Amino acid sequence: MSDAISQTLPFAELVQLLQQIFQRHGASPGVAQVLAHNCATAQRDGAHSHGVFRVPGYISSMASGWVDGTAVPVVEDVASGFVRVDAGNGFAQPALAAARPLLVSKAREAGIAVLAIRNSHHFAALWPDVEPFAREGLVALSVVNSMTCVVPQGGQKPLFGTNPIAFSAPCEGHDPIVFDMATSALAHGDVQIAARQGETVPEGSGVDRHGQPTTDPKAILDGGALLPFGGHKGSALSMMVELLAAALTGGNFSFGFNWSGHPGAQTPWTGQLIIVIDPAKAAGNDFAARSRELVERMQQVGVTRMAGDRRYRTRAKAEVEGVQVGREELSRLRALAG
């Protein structure tokens, strides 16, 4: 948590509060609702680096004129298995919401469909984008690039973004298998939280402004940079994300935009790609059962925590006790709501 002392409130109440904030600070009602649900979902499930922590960044980006909080996405049906969306310099989540019915319909009909979102800002966790597909029996993979803050393996200066990859698949008798991982050693939001709380980050996470390894998150943020996870392997995956999320969609590369003329801008203006597969076309109705078989075998060899388990436990607890929000953070949110 960002504050030592936390309070709880019902999920629906948190969504309503966040929606009031976003509308008050420049988002249309529809965009505000999507952003509010997204932030509240991350907070509910314990992903605090992408929960209410992100609200000031959304607000400052809209206030600076960097992003259009009232943009209406334009959905284009371009091929039998391909949907394209121009987010209109708005947020990516409303663009996904606008294209989702057509995307699912195409995936069910053709067995696979691709959604390419361009001219968009993505500032949130990526797993909320893909988990709902798995709950409908579909497999989903999504990538999004961000702003330059990661040094490629062998490079001397930052070039890539944190460039996350998210995957989801149905699993019989269980919640979906879902993972969301940055291709950098740490998510940028985790570095920001560590800096705010006066903590260090693990060795190998980043370098300072002089290119020297550091565990000080403030040094990483103050002219330094993150490193890819796993050296050349993470760097290769990050390059792949740039190609899929930016080059293929028509969005900006992580280095392809300049927000210096918009003080307060924090949301990367890039692109997102989502691939949705209907496993019934290949495995009939057996895919979810085979997912369960794989999970059970992993457990038999000693795996005690599957991807998403902690998130699901936190969600279940929040549904009973309410969503945890730092007391000072909640006070700031209520002030922003007016």
C-alpha positions as CSV (number, residue, x, y, z in Angstrom):
1,M,0.0,0.0,0.0
2,S,1.1,3.6,-0.6
3,D,0.1,4.5,3.0
4,A,0.9,2.6,6.2
5,I,-2.7,2.7,7.4
6,S,-5.5,1.6,5.0
7,Q,-9.2,1.8,4.9
8,T,-11.7,-0.4,3.1
9,L,-14.7,0.5,1.0
10,P,-17.0,-1.5,-1.3
11,F,-15.8,-2.0,-4.8
12,A,-18.8,-0.3,-6.3
13,E,-18.3,2.7,-4.1
14,L,-14.6,2.9,-5.2
15,V,-15.7,2.7,-8.9
16,Q,-18.2,5.5,-8.3
17,L,-15.7,7.7,-6.6
18,L,-13.1,7.3,-9.3
19,Q,-15.7,7.9,-12.0
20,Q,-16.6,11.2,-10.3
21,I,-12.9,12.1,-10.3
22,F,-12.3,11.3,-14.0
23,Q,-15.4,13.2,-15.1
24,R,-14.6,16.2,-13.0
25,H,-11.1,16.4,-14.5
26,G,-12.0,16.1,-18.2
27,A,-13.2,12.6,-19.1
28,S,-16.5,11.9,-20.8
29,P,-18.9,9.8,-18.7
30,G,-18.2,6.7,-20.8
31,V,-14.4,7.1,-20.7
32,A,-14.6,7.8,-16.9
33,Q,-16.6,4.7,-16.3
34,V,-14.1,2.5,-18.1
35,L,-11.1,4.0,-16.4
36,A,-12.7,3.9,-13.0
37,H,-13.6,0.2,-13.3
38,N,-10.1,-0.5,-14.5
39,C,-8.3,1.3,-11.7
40,A,-10.7,-0.1,-9.1
41,T,-10.2,-3.6,-10.4
42,A,-6.4,-3.3,-10.1
43,Q,-6.7,-1.9,-6.5
44,R,-9.2,-4.6,-5.5
45,D,-6.9,-7.3,-6.7
46,G,-3.8,-5.9,-5.0
47,A,-2.0,-4.5,-8.0
48,H,-1.5,-1.2,-6.2
49,S,1.1,0.1,-8.7
50,H,-1.7,0.2,-11.3
51,G,-4.7,1.0,-9.0
52,V,-5.6,4.3,-7.5
53,F,-1.9,5.2,-7.5
54,R,-2.4,5.9,-11.2
55,V,-5.2,8.4,-10.9
56,P,-3.1,11.6,-10.6
57,G,-1.2,10.5,-13.7
58,Y,-4.5,10.2,-15.7
59,I,-5.6,13.6,-14.4
60,S,-2.4,15.4,-15.2
61,S,-2.2,13.9,-18.6
62,M,-5.7,15.2,-19.5
63,A,-5.1,18.6,-17.9
64,S,-1.9,19.1,-19.9
65,G,-3.8,18.5,-23.2
66,W,-1.6,15.5,-23.9
67,V,-4.5,13.0,-24.0
68,D,-8.2,13.5,-25.0
69,G,-10.4,12.2,-22.2
70,T,-13.5,12.6,-24.5
71,A,-12.1,10.8,-27.5
72,V,-14.5,8.5,-29.3
73,P,-12.7,5.4,-30.8
74,V,-13.3,4.6,-34.4
75,V,-13.6,0.8,-35.0
76,E,-12.8,-0.6,-38.4
77,D,-13.7,-4.1,-39.7
78,V,-10.7,-4.6,-42.0
79,A,-10.6,-8.4,-42.6
80,S,-12.2,-11.7,-41.6
81,G,-10.0,-12.0,-38.6
82,F,-8.7,-8.4,-38.1
83,V,-10.2,-5.4,-36.3
84,R,-8.5,-2.0,-36.2
85,V,-9.2,0.9,-33.8
86,D,-8.1,4.5,-33.9
87,A,-8.3,5.6,-30.3
88,G,-8.3,9.2,-31.4
89,N,-5.5,10.2,-28.9
90,G,-7.6,8.8,-26.1
91,F,-7.2,5.9,-23.7
92,A,-6.8,2.3,-24.9
93,Q,-9.3,0.7,-22.6
94,P,-12.4,2.5,-24.1
95,A,-11.0,1.6,-27.5
96,L,-10.9,-2.1,-26.5
97,A,-14.4,-1.8,-25.0
98,A,-15.7,-0.4,-28.3
99,A,-14.1,-3.1,-30.4
100,R,-14.7,-6.0,-28.1
101,P,-18.0,-7.4,-29.5
102,L,-16.7,-7.4,-33.0
103,L,-13.4,-9.0,-31.9
104,V,-15.1,-11.8,-30.0
105,S,-17.6,-12.4,-32.9
106,K,-14.7,-12.7,-35.4
107,A,-12.7,-15.0,-33.1
108,R,-15.7,-17.4,-32.7
109,E,-16.3,-17.4,-36.4
110,A,-12.7,-17.7,-37.7
111,G,-11.1,-19.3,-34.7
112,I,-8.7,-16.4,-34.2
113,A,-8.9,-12.6,-34.4
114,V,-6.5,-9.7,-34.0
115,L,-7.3,-6.3,-32.6
116,A,-4.8,-3.5,-33.4
117,I,-5.3,-0.3,-31.4
118,R,-3.3,2.8,-32.4
119,N,-3.2,6.4,-31.4
120,S,-3.8,5.3,-27.8
121,H,-2.6,5.8,-24.3
122,H,-2.3,2.7,-22.0
123,F,-1.4,3.5,-18.4
124,A,-2.9,0.5,-16.5
125,A,-2.3,-3.2,-15.7
126,L,-2.7,-5.4,-18.8
127,W,-4.3,-8.4,-17.2
128,P,-7.8,-6.8,-16.9
129,D,-7.8,-6.5,-20.7
130,V,-7.3,-10.3,-21.2
131,E,-8.9,-12.1,-18.2
132,P,-12.5,-11.5,-19.4
133,F,-11.8,-13.3,-22.6
134,A,-10.8,-16.4,-20.7
135,R,-14.0,-16.3,-18.7
136,E,-15.8,-16.6,-22.0
137,G,-13.7,-19.7,-22.9
138,L,-11.3,-17.9,-25.1
139,V,-7.5,-17.6,-25.1
140,A,-6.1,-14.1,-25.2
141,L,-2.6,-12.6,-25.6
142,S,-1.9,-8.8,-25.5
143,V,1.1,-6.6,-25.7
144,V,1.5,-2.9,-25.2
145,N,4.5,-0.7,-25.4
146,S,5.1,2.3,-23.2
147,M,7.5,5.3,-22.8
148,T,11.3,5.0,-23.2
149,C,12.8,3.9,-19.8
150,V,14.6,0.6,-20.5
151,V,18.1,0.0,-21.8
152,P,18.2,-2.8,-24.4
153,Q,20.8,-5.5,-23.6
154,G,24.1,-4.2,-24.9
155,G,22.8,-0.7,-25.2
156,Q,24.1,2.5,-23.5
157,K,20.9,4.5,-23.3
158,P,17.2,3.7,-22.7
159,L,15.1,3.0,-25.8
160,F,12.3,0.5,-25.0
161,G,9.4,0.8,-22.7
162,T,8.5,-1.6,-19.9
163,N,6.5,-3.3,-22.7
164,P,4.3,-5.8,-20.8
165,I,2.9,-9.1,-22.1
166,A,-0.4,-10.5,-20.8
167,F,-1.9,-13.9,-21.4
168,S,-5.1,-15.6,-20.3
169,A,-6.6,-19.1,-20.8
170,P,-9.7,-20.9,-19.3
171,C,-9.1,-23.7,-16.8
172,E,-11.8,-26.2,-15.9
173,G,-12.9,-26.0,-12.3
174,H,-10.6,-23.0,-11.6
175,D,-10.2,-19.3,-12.2
176,P,-8.5,-18.6,-15.6
177,I,-4.8,-18.9,-15.9
178,V,-3.7,-15.3,-16.3
179,F,-0.3,-13.6,-16.2
180,D,0.8,-10.1,-16.8
181,M,4.5,-9.3,-16.8
182,A,6.7,-6.4,-17.8
183,T,9.7,-7.3,-20.0
184,S,11.7,-5.0,-17.8
185,A,13.1,-6.2,-14.5
186,L,10.4,-4.2,-12.7
187,A,7.3,-2.4,-13.7
188,H,7.8,1.4,-13.7
189,G,5.0,1.9,-11.2
190,D,6.7,-0.5,-8.7
191,V,9.8,1.7,-9.0
192,Q,7.8,4.8,-8.3
193,I,6.2,3.2,-5.2
194,A,9.5,2.0,-3.9
195,A,10.9,5.5,-4.3
196,R,7.9,7.0,-2.5
197,Q,8.2,4.5,0.4
198,G,12.0,4.9,0.7
199,E,12.7,1.3,-0.2
200,T,15.3,-0.2,-2.4
201,V,14.8,-2.4,-5.5
202,P,16.5,-5.7,-6.3
203,E,19.9,-5.8,-7.8
204,G,19.8,-5.9,-11.6
205,S,16.7,-3.7,-11.8
206,G,18.2,-0.6,-13.2
207,V,21.0,1.9,-13.6
208,D,21.6,5.5,-12.5
209,R,22.1,8.5,-14.8
210,H,25.8,7.5,-15.2
211,G,24.9,3.9,-16.4
212,Q,26.0,2.4,-13.1
213,P,24.0,-0.4,-11.5
214,T,21.8,0.8,-8.6
215,T,19.2,-0.4,-6.2
216,D,18.0,3.1,-5.4
217,P,14.7,3.7,-7.2
218,K,15.1,7.4,-7.0
219,A,18.4,7.1,-9.0
220,I,16.6,5.0,-11.6
221,L,13.8,7.6,-11.9
222,D,16.2,10.6,-11.9
223,G,17.9,10.3,-15.2
224,G,18.6,6.5,-14.9
225,A,16.8,3.6,-16.5
226,L,15.4,0.1,-16.0
227,L,17.0,-3.0,-17.4
228,P,15.2,-5.9,-19.2
229,F,14.6,-9.0,-17.2
230,G,16.8,-11.9,-18.1
231,G,19.3,-9.9,-20.1
232,H,19.2,-10.6,-23.8
233,K,16.0,-12.7,-23.4
234,G,13.9,-10.0,-21.9
235,S,15.4,-7.5,-24.3
236,A,14.4,-9.6,-27.3
237,L,10.8,-9.9,-25.9
238,S,10.7,-6.1,-25.4
239,M,11.8,-5.6,-29.1
240,M,9.0,-8.0,-30.1
241,V,6.5,-5.9,-28.2
242,E,7.7,-2.8,-29.9
243,L,7.1,-4.4,-33.3
244,L,3.7,-5.9,-32.5
245,A,2.3,-3.0,-30.4
246,A,3.7,-0.1,-32.4
247,A,5.0,-1.1,-35.9
248,L,2.1,-3.5,-36.6
249,T,-0.7,-1.3,-35.2
250,G,0.5,2.0,-36.6
251,G,1.1,3.3,-33.1
252,N,4.1,5.2,-31.8
253,F,7.3,3.3,-30.7
254,S,8.2,3.9,-27.1
255,F,10.8,6.5,-28.4
256,G,8.4,7.9,-31.0
257,F,6.6,10.7,-29.2
258,N,7.7,13.9,-27.4
259,W,5.6,15.1,-24.5
260,S,8.0,17.9,-23.5
261,G,5.5,20.5,-24.6
262,H,2.9,19.0,-22.2
263,P,4.1,19.4,-18.6
264,G,2.4,16.9,-16.4
265,A,1.9,14.3,-19.2
266,Q,2.5,10.8,-17.9
267,T,0.5,8.4,-20.2
268,P,2.6,6.9,-23.0
269,W,1.1,7.5,-26.5
270,T,1.7,4.2,-28.2
271,G,-0.3,1.1,-29.4
272,Q,-1.7,-2.2,-28.3
273,L,-2.2,-5.6,-30.0
274,I,-4.6,-8.2,-28.8
275,I,-4.9,-11.7,-30.2
276,V,-8.0,-13.8,-29.3
277,I,-8.3,-17.5,-30.1
278,D,-11.3,-19.8,-29.8
279,P,-9.7,-23.1,-28.6
280,A,-12.9,-25.0,-29.6
281,K,-11.8,-24.8,-33.2
282,A,-8.7,-26.9,-32.5
283,A,-9.3,-28.8,-29.2
284,G,-13.1,-29.0,-29.2
285,N,-14.4,-28.7,-25.7
286,D,-11.2,-30.2,-24.2
287,F,-9.0,-27.2,-23.8
288,A,-10.1,-26.1,-20.4
289,A,-9.8,-29.6,-19.1
290,R,-6.3,-29.9,-20.6
291,S,-5.4,-26.6,-18.9
292,R,-6.5,-28.1,-15.6
293,E,-4.4,-31.2,-16.3
294,L,-1.3,-29.0,-16.8
295,V,-2.0,-27.1,-13.6
296,E,-2.4,-30.3,-11.6
297,R,0.8,-31.7,-13.0
298,M,2.6,-28.5,-12.0
299,Q,1.2,-28.8,-8.5
300,Q,2.4,-32.4,-8.3
301,V,6.0,-31.4,-9.0
302,G,5.9,-28.8,-6.2
303,V,4.5,-25.6,-7.7
304,T,2.5,-24.1,-4.9
305,R,1.4,-20.8,-6.5
306,M,0.1,-20.4,-10.0
307,A,0.0,-17.3,-12.0
308,G,-2.9,-15.1,-10.8
309,D,-3.4,-17.0,-7.5
310,R,-2.5,-14.1,-5.2
311,R,-4.7,-11.8,-7.2
312,Y,-7.7,-14.1,-6.9
313,R,-7.1,-14.5,-3.2
314,T,-6.9,-10.8,-2.7
315,R,-10.1,-10.3,-4.8
316,A,-12.0,-12.8,-2.8
317,K,-11.0,-11.1,0.4
318,A,-12.0,-7.7,-1.0
319,E,-15.4,-9.0,-2.0
320,V,-16.0,-9.8,1.7
321,E,-14.1,-7.0,3.5
322,G,-14.0,-4.3,0.9
323,V,-11.1,-2.8,-1.2
324,Q,-8.1,-1.6,0.7
325,V,-7.0,2.0,0.0
326,G,-4.4,3.9,2.0
327,R,-6.1,6.4,4.3
328,E,-4.2,9.4,3.1
329,E,-4.6,8.2,-0.5
330,L,-8.4,8.0,0.0
331,S,-8.5,11.5,1.4
332,R,-6.7,12.8,-1.7
333,L,-9.1,10.9,-3.9
334,R,-12.1,12.4,-2.1
335,A,-10.6,15.9,-2.5
336,L,-10.1,15.3,-6.2
337,A,-13.8,14.3,-6.5
338,G,-14.7,17.6,-5.1
